[in-house]
Amino acid sequence: MALPRYDTKPKYGSKVLVCGTPDYERCRCMNPTADTPKRYPREIHVVESPTDVSAALKRASELGVTVGIRSSGHIMNLGNLIQDGILIDTVNLNRKIDYDPVTREICFGPSCRVEELAEKLGEVKRFFPHGHAPTVGSGGFMLAGGQGWFVRGWGATSQTWIMKMEIVVPDGRILIASRTENQELFWAARGSGLGFFGVVTRFWGRTIRASNMWERTFKFEVGDKYEELMTWTIERGRDTPKYGTDLNITIDYLEKYDPRYTTDDVPSGAKLHMNLNLLCYTDTLREAHTLLSAYDKMPDSIRDSLLEMKPVQRRTFEEVFNRKRGFLGNGKTERWQINSIMNDPACPLPRLIEAIKSAMLELPTRTSSVFICHCDIVPDEEDAALSLPQDLYISTITGWTDPKLEPGIYQPMRDHYRRAFPVAVGQYVTELDVNNDDANTRVLSDSALAKFLKIREKYDPQGLFPNYKKFIKAHDKMNKLENKHML
Ligand SMILES: Cc1cc2nc3c(=O)[nH]c(=O)nc-3n(C[C@H](O)[C@H](O)[C@H](O)COP(=O)(O)OP(=O)(O)OC[C@H]3O[C@@H](n4cnc5c(N)ncnc54)[C@H](O)[C@@H]3O)c2cc1C
């Protein structure tokens, strides 16, 4: 059967899809990556209400199987597809965004996409830091913490902006979690990502007055200037005020989007480019110039590698989304793996740059790319499970289309990232690979993990939600590696 094109609003004939039917298979493969593994849940519940979620959880309990949840399918290794388990698909659950002009909060369901939130916020002239890519769902993004727009100053979206969640817990109760109600649940739901033990059915988030987005860009040829370019770029990012700025670095081949190339091979003579997309959110052009002015001066050695520079100009969310839209789910042939670390803020920059060098420069295919952003997230472990400092989020996306490259294609980048463990505090929980432990590292602090596991045991003693086991495995591995290193 041909793979279905990725659709953010698919329609199915029934709410419970049974293995072996065409709707079931279409739904199972409704992921942005074409690399849907051969894992077949026993049933897929396309839930429409919290009560449907309770019924799906009851069904899993009765069958004695485990549960996976999908809001948009953007986690590439698809740990939500559990052989013989139950997949809960939230695509039709509270799929609307309400704005309350009195509380100035927005309320939305877990499958509401970034572009849907942006549209609604535009209508009511408010801002809320949703994700950067148009089709990402709210469920997994918010549970992971959420590196939302302009994250640097105000922290992760679920840390600072989410006020309340409606959650169906494993025994089927529908609970409200906030800082004053079911606090433990609220704590655990913000930062545990795919390890969480419930189904979030609604979020409430505060908003602020909308302002204007501005962007300044630079493009460099990397050549033999990797160290100088990385040092200058990261240092200038650190000089840039945090509030209202969103600083992104990508490295890729110019041929990545060139329609003349159709294979995964890196064309001979292809050169790596580093792009800086520096955005800010403020009322006037004058303010934007000031916010992004740390990049005004550059040493001659860097200037020699400069290919293009665009001055500060107005941007809209729609323009940014359109640039990213080509990346995922188009034509259903692209396959992706994402590896990442968050650096140890105490590690000197030259050591960090050296340790990640191979992950930045040895891109295995034409469409692979590096993405780094200044997150500057300072955790508050008392308040949320999100507990690792996120200074820089450093990632590499391996992209390919030819299935024959599997499974070998996964390994090089896992190895590069494993080599970067000594300079990392851990990784963003969304990139924990449920299929292979090699590049997995800590996703929470050890103390936050211990607290999370206690709360989890209370709510989910039967273990309906199994992915937390991967956290334990990764933490044990890292503790062993570090103990060995101390000997
Ligand atoms: C192109 C792209 C751009 C991205 N941009 C950003 C970004 O700007 N900032 C950022 O922080 N992250 C970003 N991410 C990472 C993204 O936030 C995660 O992949 C996130 O998990 C996606 O959530 P989802 O619900 O859309 O995906 P899904 O794959 O559907 O869900 C991921 C996991 O979250 C859990 N989950 C999902 N919904 C629920 C729910 N309702 N209740 C309980 N558990 C649930 C499940 O365990 C599931 O396995 C990006 C990813 C991609 C591929």
Ligand as a Chemical Component Dictionary entry (heavy atoms), coordinates in Angstrom:
data_LIG
# 
_chem_comp.id                   LIG 
_chem_comp.type                 NON-POLYMER 
_chem_comp.pdbx_formal_charge   0 
_chem_comp.three_letter_code    LIG 
# 
loop_
_chem_comp_atom.comp_id 
_chem_comp_atom.atom_id 
_chem_comp_atom.alt_atom_id 
_chem_comp_atom.type_symbol 
_chem_comp_atom.charge 
_chem_comp_atom.model_Cartn_x 
_chem_comp_atom.model_Cartn_y 
_chem_comp_atom.model_Cartn_z 
_chem_comp_atom.pdbx_ordinal 
LIG C1  C1  C 0 10.333 19.755 12.659 1  
LIG C2  C2  C 0 10.339 19.766 14.137 2  
LIG C3  C3  C 0 10.397 20.978 14.798 3  
LIG C4  C4  C 0 10.392 21.030 16.184 4  
LIG N1  N1  N 0 10.457 22.237 16.809 5  
LIG C5  C5  C 0 10.472 22.288 18.158 6  
LIG C6  C6  C 0 10.553 23.530 18.849 7  
LIG O1  O1  O 0 10.578 24.597 18.264 8  
LIG N2  N2  N 0 10.619 23.505 20.196 9  
LIG C7  C7  C 0 10.555 22.333 20.898 10 
LIG O2  O2  O 0 10.583 22.370 22.125 11 
LIG N3  N3  N 0 10.472 21.165 20.275 12 
LIG C8  C8  C 0 10.434 21.111 18.928 13 
LIG N4  N4  N 0 10.365 19.903 18.306 14 
LIG C9  C9  C 0 10.287 18.687 19.108 15 
LIG C10 C10 C 0 8.829  18.427 19.448 16 
LIG O3  O3  O 0 8.397  19.337 20.442 17 
LIG C11 C11 C 0 8.675  17.024 19.971 18 
LIG O4  O4  O 0 8.939  16.111 18.952 19 
LIG C12 C12 C 0 7.329  16.796 20.602 20 
LIG O5  O5  O 0 7.372  15.621 21.324 21 
LIG C13 C13 C 0 6.242  16.742 19.579 22 
LIG O6  O6  O 0 5.055  16.553 20.233 23 
LIG P1  P1  P 0 3.799  15.981 19.474 24 
LIG O7  O7  O 0 2.755  15.799 20.459 25 
LIG O8  O8  O 0 3.557  16.890 18.340 26 
LIG O9  O9  O 0 4.378  14.612 18.903 27 
LIG P2  P2  P 0 3.990  13.117 19.173 28 
LIG O10 O10 O 0 5.040  12.339 18.474 29 
LIG O11 O11 O 0 2.598  12.900 18.816 30 
LIG O12 O12 O 0 4.148  12.948 20.725 31 
LIG C14 C14 C 0 5.401  12.784 21.296 32 
LIG C15 C15 C 0 5.253  12.062 22.609 33 
LIG O13 O13 O 0 4.652  12.929 23.547 34 
LIG C16 C16 C 0 3.722  12.237 24.338 35 
LIG N5  N5  N 0 2.408  12.843 24.122 36 
LIG C17 C17 C 0 1.941  13.448 23.018 37 
LIG N6  N6  N 0 0.716  13.912 23.245 38 
LIG C18 C18 C 0 0.400  13.604 24.512 39 
LIG C19 C19 C 0 -0.738 13.836 25.336 40 
LIG N7  N7  N 0 -1.807 14.470 24.880 41 
LIG N8  N8  N 0 -0.741 13.356 26.610 42 
LIG C20 C20 C 0 0.331  12.683 27.088 43 
LIG N9  N9  N 0 1.433  12.431 26.348 44 
LIG C21 C21 C 0 1.475  12.899 25.078 45 
LIG C22 C22 C 0 3.736  10.801 23.909 46 
LIG O14 O14 O 0 4.538  10.058 24.777 47 
LIG C23 C23 C 0 4.370  10.838 22.542 48 
LIG O15 O15 O 0 5.133  9.696  22.273 49 
LIG C24 C24 C 0 10.341 19.823 16.913 50 
LIG C25 C25 C 0 10.283 18.593 16.258 51 
LIG C26 C26 C 0 10.282 18.558 14.885 52 
LIG C27 C27 C 0 10.231 17.241 14.209 53 
# 
loop_
_chem_comp_bond.comp_id 
_chem_comp_bond.atom_id_1 
_chem_comp_bond.atom_id_2 
_chem_comp_bond.value_order 
_chem_comp_bond.pdbx_ordinal 
LIG C1  C2  SING 1  
LIG C2  C3  SING 2  
LIG C2  C26 DOUB 3  
LIG C3  C4  DOUB 4  
LIG C4  N1  SING 5  
LIG C4  C24 SING 6  
LIG N1  C5  DOUB 7  
LIG C5  C6  SING 8  
LIG C5  C8  SING 9  
LIG C6  O1  DOUB 10 
LIG C6  N2  SING 11 
LIG N2  C7  SING 12 
LIG C7  O2  DOUB 13 
LIG C7  N3  SING 14 
LIG N3  C8  DOUB 15 
LIG C8  N4  SING 16 
LIG N4  C9  SING 17 
LIG N4  C24 SING 18 
LIG C9  C10 SING 19 
LIG C10 O3  SING 20 
LIG C10 C11 SING 21 
LIG C11 O4  SING 22 
LIG C11 C12 SING 23 
LIG C12 O5  SING 24 
LIG C12 C13 SING 25 
LIG C13 O6  SING 26 
LIG O6  P1  SING 27 
LIG P1  O7  DOUB 28 
LIG P1  O8  SING 29 
LIG P1  O9  SING 30 
LIG O9  P2  SING 31 
LIG P2  O10 DOUB 32 
LIG P2  O11 SING 33 
LIG P2  O12 SING 34 
LIG O12 C14 SING 35 
LIG C14 C15 SING 36 
LIG C15 O13 SING 37 
LIG C15 C23 SING 38 
LIG O13 C16 SING 39 
LIG C16 N5  SING 40 
LIG C16 C22 SING 41 
LIG N5  C17 SING 42 
LIG N5  C21 SING 43 
LIG C17 N6  DOUB 44 
LIG N6  C18 SING 45 
LIG C18 C19 SING 46 
LIG C18 C21 DOUB 47 
LIG C19 N7  SING 48 
LIG C19 N8  DOUB 49 
LIG N8  C20 SING 50 
LIG C20 N9  DOUB 51 
LIG N9  C21 SING 52 
LIG C22 O14 SING 53 
LIG C22 C23 SING 54 
LIG C23 O15 SING 55 
LIG C24 C25 DOUB 56 
LIG C25 C26 SING 57 
LIG C26 C27 SING 58 
# 
